[in-house]
Amino acid sequence: MFHSALSALTLSAGEFLTITENRGVSGAWSWIFTGGEQIWSPGFYRLLGLVPNATKARYDLLLNLVHPEDRNRLPTLADVREGNVPRETIVRVIRPNGTQRTLSLTMEARFSAEGRPVAVNGTALDVSDHALLAQARHHERQRRAALYLTKHIATFWTGPDRVRDLPFEMAQVHGLPFEEICINPYLMIVPEERAAYQAMAEAHIEQQTIYQGTVHESLANGELEYFRIITLPIWDPDGVYLGRCGLKYPVGAGLLLPAPLRPGFEQSVTGHHLRAARAMLDWSMMDLAQASGLSHSTVRRLEDDSEHRGSRSRLHAVEALRRAGVRFFALDNGTLAVARA
């Protein structure tokens, strides 16, 4: 019985290749205690920065490659032999060439019918990009916090369900509970301006149109500050409405539209804006088509507003006009204006 159980647990290197090793981001390993055979798949070697099969698979080698601060997250040699392994853990690996990757390791101990540990199997997945993304998001939160605390400048997002993503520091700057600001950001506006601004902003949200306005807001220290706020509807390439992005900053700061908001701004350029821009350049529809790499029929659809708002063709047309010297900008009443530089 023991030998049949052991043979069922023994995996060859060829069989390991059937475990997902998609584009070098995953791998697998096994340690059979009887005979001490350890097998690493080619993908596992590559995750560790090693040439497949050029180095003998050893658990202590894996431990040595793990970042010193993370080694306590892996079981010791003795723990592995006893079958005491964590179901999943995440560690950093320092490859021989000095590069670092973050791996998610899963382990599973196998036992004989008598309850003795006979093998450990494991898989590895490179989650470095996820770790870097999490780190980038953390730094972005810190940047947004510092920007609002020091300059009172914020970018924000409102989903189609009206759930708002605002910097937490707004609560500190304005002296209001953060939960209340997320539900009703108009509370930051002075009472005498609040109702009119809210009515105008809500109308643009309902109509899914661009809006820019100025308003006075109360600060926690009792002072008033004059803000300019611009919000833009966003669509995906299939024309599905995703929500609104926005920028808030003190009047006089003279900010350029941040890159994350630019697609929403350009998606707000409609047919009559394109026609006005062409007239400024003395371009025909064919001229715009050639400059933007679009077909004449696509330009016609854009100018007839029969192309959905998230169309990439719209972005190509706007970029071609921008290269030719046309500028689009929002006025304080929400109107999108066209000018030639």
Secondary structure, 3 states (H helix, E strand, C coil): CHHHHHHHHCCCHHHHCCCCCHHHCEEEEEEECCCCEEEECHHHHHHCCCCCCCCCCCHHHHHHHECHHHHHHCCCHHHHHCCCCCCEEEEEEECCCCCEEEEEEEEEEEECCCCCEEEEEEEEEECHHHHHHHHHHHHHHHHHHHHHHHHCCEEEEECCCCCEECCCHHHHHHCCCHHHHHHCHHHHECHHHHHHHHHHHHHHHHHCCCEEEEEEEECCCCCEEEEEEEEEEEECCCCCEEEEEEEEEECCCCCCCCHHHHHHHHHCCCHHHHHHHHHHHCCCHHHHHHHHCCCHHHHHHHHCCCCCCCCHHHHHHHHHHHHCCEEEEECCCCCEEEEEC
